[in-house]
């Protein structure tokens, strides 16, 4: 059982939905990023999504793109992203960490080396948005063999013919993208999300978490109510971009987590 599996079991027993927070590693710099990541569990975050900065983030809108640029300009690397996880694990061995990003930095490091280092750093899951199921032998299957969950995205355009392929080697949870398009582009609507979550859950026993377009505590509550939890990324990253202090960023995160946990 991974930390992700254990977290969902814990939440299920408590009758709670999951709140997942995304932040870009190294944004606006290493030390501030580490301070924010360390504060996320106390702010109510159940699972941390840690973005890997990349030069060509094709699935992300301007907010996440700019966060990646700020991180890269401040010297953030994949190694320093793993170092954030290592530092976090010194005081927290329970909260799951999922790395989210693109395959190129992992490929450049070497899959075997990356997975060995990721396990040692306390990484629990991967969301690699540019590796489709047809490429599972590249990273998904080796990651699962190493004990790391490989989390797949399903979208409004993932039809019933495609869905089994998406689910075949997925573990940890399914990430349902609530809107068509890039991150931060539109608001998620529970009335649209609910039937899609039900459709996915009819094909898998995995939890279904909904992200993209969740920006407020009320929306977090509404979306979590029709799924197993929700993800917020761009709205948090915007606070960091605006120069909010880590204390203020974490206070905003807590308001979102409280919303999700009310569901």
C-alpha positions as CSV (number, residue, x, y, z in Angstrom):
1,X,0.0,0.0,0.0
2,X,1.4,3.4,-1.0
3,X,1.0,6.6,0.9
4,X,-1.7,7.6,-1.6
5,X,-3.6,4.4,-1.0
6,X,-3.3,4.8,2.8
7,X,-4.5,8.5,2.6
8,X,-7.6,7.6,0.6
9,X,-8.4,4.7,3.1
10,X,-8.0,7.2,6.0
11,X,-10.2,9.8,4.3
12,X,-12.8,7.1,3.5
13,X,-12.9,6.0,7.1
14,X,-13.4,9.6,8.2
15,X,-16.1,10.2,5.6
16,X,-14.0,13.0,4.0
17,X,-13.1,14.0,0.5
18,X,-9.5,14.7,-0.6
19,X,-8.0,18.1,-1.1
20,X,-5.0,18.1,-3.4
21,X,-2.9,21.2,-3.9
22,X,-0.5,21.9,-6.8
23,X,2.5,24.1,-6.5
24,X,5.5,24.5,-8.9
25,X,8.7,23.4,-7.3
26,X,11.2,26.3,-7.0
27,X,8.6,29.1,-7.5
28,X,9.5,31.8,-6.9
29,X,12.7,30.4,-5.5
30,X,13.9,27.2,-3.8
31,X,13.6,28.4,-0.2
32,X,10.2,30.0,-0.5
33,X,8.9,27.0,-2.3
34,X,10.1,24.6,0.3
35,X,8.6,26.8,3.1
36,X,5.2,26.6,1.3
37,X,5.4,22.9,0.6
38,X,6.3,22.2,4.3
39,X,3.2,24.2,5.4
40,X,0.7,22.5,3.1
41,X,-0.3,19.6,5.4
42,X,-1.1,21.9,8.3
43,X,-3.2,24.0,5.9
44,X,-5.4,20.9,5.2
45,X,-3.8,19.5,2.1
46,X,-4.2,15.7,1.8
47,X,-2.0,15.2,-1.2
48,X,0.7,17.5,-2.6
49,X,1.2,17.8,-6.3
50,X,4.7,19.2,-6.9
51,X,5.3,20.6,-10.4
52,X,8.5,19.8,-12.3
53,X,9.5,23.0,-14.1
54,X,9.8,22.5,-17.8
55,X,10.5,24.8,-20.8
56,X,7.5,23.6,-22.9
57,X,4.5,22.8,-20.6
58,X,1.9,22.2,-23.4
59,X,-1.0,21.3,-21.1
60,X,-0.6,24.4,-18.9
61,X,-2.0,27.9,-19.1
62,X,-0.1,31.1,-18.7
63,X,-0.2,31.0,-14.8
64,X,1.6,27.6,-14.6
65,X,3.8,28.4,-17.6
66,X,5.1,31.6,-15.9
67,X,5.6,29.7,-12.6
68,X,7.8,27.2,-14.4
69,X,9.8,30.1,-16.0
70,X,10.3,31.8,-12.7
71,X,11.5,28.5,-11.1
72,X,13.9,27.8,-14.0
73,X,15.2,31.3,-13.9
74,X,15.8,30.9,-10.2
75,X,17.9,27.8,-10.9
76,X,15.4,25.0,-10.1
77,X,16.2,21.6,-11.6
78,X,14.8,18.1,-11.3
79,X,17.5,17.4,-8.7
80,X,16.4,20.4,-6.6
81,X,12.8,19.3,-7.0
82,X,13.7,15.9,-5.5
83,X,15.6,17.7,-2.8
84,X,12.4,19.6,-1.8
85,X,10.8,16.2,-1.3
86,X,13.8,14.9,0.7
87,X,13.7,18.0,3.0
88,X,9.9,17.6,3.4
89,X,10.2,13.9,4.4
90,X,12.5,14.9,7.3
91,X,9.5,16.1,9.2
92,X,6.5,14.4,7.4
93,X,6.5,10.8,6.4
94,X,2.8,10.5,5.8
95,X,1.6,13.1,3.3
96,X,1.7,11.8,-0.2
97,X,3.8,13.7,-2.8
98,X,2.9,13.4,-6.5
99,X,5.3,14.8,-9.1
100,X,3.5,16.4,-12.0
101,X,5.1,17.4,-15.3
102,X,6.5,16.2,-18.6
103,X,8.7,13.3,-19.6
104,X,11.7,15.2,-21.0
105,X,13.4,16.0,-17.7
106,X,12.9,12.4,-16.5
107,X,14.1,10.9,-19.8
108,X,17.2,13.2,-19.7
109,X,18.0,11.9,-16.2
110,X,17.4,8.3,-17.2
111,X,14.3,6.4,-16.1
112,X,16.1,3.9,-13.8
113,X,18.1,6.6,-12.1
114,X,15.1,8.8,-11.7
115,X,12.9,6.1,-10.2
116,X,15.6,5.1,-7.7
117,X,16.1,8.7,-6.7
118,X,12.4,9.4,-6.5
119,X,11.7,6.4,-4.3
120,X,14.6,7.5,-2.0
121,X,13.2,11.0,-1.9
122,X,9.8,9.8,-0.8
123,X,7.9,10.4,-4.0
124,X,4.6,8.5,-4.1
125,X,3.1,9.2,-7.5
126,X,3.7,10.6,-11.0
127,X,1.5,12.5,-13.4
128,X,3.3,12.8,-16.7
129,X,0.9,14.5,-19.0
130,X,2.7,13.8,-22.3
131,X,3.0,10.0,-22.0
132,X,-0.1,8.3,-23.4
133,X,-1.0,4.7,-22.4
134,X,0.6,3.5,-25.6
135,X,4.0,4.5,-24.0
136,X,3.4,2.7,-20.7
137,X,6.6,0.7,-21.1
138,X,8.6,3.9,-21.0
139,X,7.8,4.9,-17.4
140,X,4.4,3.8,-16.2
141,X,5.2,0.1,-15.8
142,X,8.7,0.7,-14.4
143,X,7.3,3.2,-11.9
144,X,4.6,0.8,-10.7
145,X,7.3,-1.9,-10.3
146,X,9.3,0.6,-8.2
147,X,6.3,1.2,-5.9
148,X,5.3,4.5,-7.4
149,X,1.7,5.1,-8.5
150,X,1.3,6.3,-12.1
151,X,-1.8,8.5,-12.2
152,X,-3.5,9.0,-15.5
153,X,-5.6,11.9,-16.8
154,X,-9.1,11.4,-18.1
155,X,-10.8,14.3,-19.9
156,X,-14.2,15.2,-21.3
157,X,-13.1,13.8,-24.6
158,X,-12.1,10.4,-23.2
159,X,-14.9,8.4,-24.6
160,X,-16.0,4.9,-23.6
161,X,-13.8,3.3,-26.2
162,X,-10.7,5.1,-25.0
163,X,-11.4,5.0,-21.2
164,X,-10.3,1.3,-20.6
165,X,-6.9,2.1,-22.3
166,X,-6.5,5.1,-20.0
167,X,-7.3,3.0,-16.9
168,X,-5.3,-0.1,-17.7
169,X,-2.1,0.6,-15.8
170,X,-3.4,3.6,-13.7
171,X,-3.0,3.4,-9.9
172,X,-3.4,5.7,-6.9
173,X,-6.2,7.7,-8.3
174,X,-7.6,8.9,-11.6
175,X,-7.3,12.6,-12.3
176,X,-10.3,13.9,-14.2
177,X,-9.7,17.1,-16.1
178,X,-13.0,19.0,-15.7
179,X,-12.7,21.2,-18.8
180,X,-11.3,20.9,-22.3
181,X,-8.2,23.1,-22.7
182,X,-5.4,24.3,-20.6
183,X,-5.0,24.8,-16.8
184,X,-6.6,27.9,-15.4
185,X,-8.8,28.4,-18.5
186,X,-12.3,28.1,-17.2
187,X,-14.5,27.3,-14.2
188,X,-15.4,23.8,-13.4
189,X,-19.1,23.1,-13.1
190,X,-20.3,20.3,-10.8
191,X,-23.4,19.6,-13.0
192,X,-21.1,18.8,-15.9
193,X,-18.5,16.9,-13.8
194,X,-20.9,14.6,-11.9
195,X,-22.0,12.3,-14.8
196,X,-18.4,12.0,-16.0
197,X,-17.1,11.0,-12.6
198,X,-19.9,8.4,-12.3
199,X,-19.0,7.1,-15.8
200,X,-15.3,6.7,-14.8
201,X,-16.1,5.2,-11.4
202,X,-18.3,2.6,-13.1
203,X,-15.1,1.3,-14.8
204,X,-12.6,1.4,-11.9
205,X,-12.4,1.1,-8.2
206,X,-9.8,3.9,-8.0
207,X,-10.7,7.3,-6.5
208,X,-11.5,10.0,-9.0
209,X,-10.1,13.4,-8.2
210,X,-11.2,16.5,-10.3
211,X,-8.9,19.3,-11.3
212,X,-8.7,22.3,-13.7
213,X,-11.0,25.2,-13.2
214,X,-11.4,25.0,-9.3
215,X,-10.5,28.4,-7.9
216,X,-12.6,29.1,-4.8
217,X,-13.6,27.4,-1.6
218,X,-17.2,27.1,-2.8
219,X,-16.2,25.5,-6.1
220,X,-13.9,23.1,-4.2
221,X,-16.8,22.1,-2.1
222,X,-19.2,21.7,-5.1
223,X,-16.7,19.6,-7.1
224,X,-15.5,17.5,-4.2
225,X,-19.2,16.7,-3.5
226,X,-19.5,14.9,-6.8
227,X,-16.1,13.2,-6.8
228,X,-13.6,11.7,-4.3
229,X,-11.8,15.1,-4.0
230,X,-10.5,18.0,-5.9
231,X,-7.3,19.7,-7.0
232,X,-6.4,23.4,-7.0
233,X,-3.4,24.6,-8.8
234,X,-3.5,27.9,-10.8
235,X,-5.4,29.8,-8.1
236,X,-2.6,29.0,-5.6
237,X,0.2,29.7,-8.0
238,X,-1.4,33.1,-8.8
239,X,-1.0,34.0,-5.1
240,X,2.7,33.1,-5.2
241,X,3.1,35.1,-8.5
242,X,1.5,38.1,-6.8
243,X,4.2,38.0,-4.2
244,X,2.0,36.9,-1.3
245,X,3.9,35.7,1.7
246,X,4.0,32.0,2.4
247,X,1.7,32.6,5.4
248,X,-0.8,34.3,3.2
249,X,-0.5,31.6,0.5
250,X,-1.1,28.9,3.1
251,X,-4.1,30.8,4.6
252,X,-5.7,30.8,1.1
253,X,-4.9,27.1,0.7
254,X,-6.6,26.4,4.0
255,X,-9.7,28.2,2.8
256,X,-9.8,25.9,-0.2
257,X,-9.1,22.8,1.8
258,X,-11.9,23.7,4.3
259,X,-14.2,24.0,1.3
260,X,-13.3,20.6,-0.1
261,X,-13.6,19.0,3.3
262,X,-17.1,20.4,3.8
263,X,-18.3,18.3,0.8
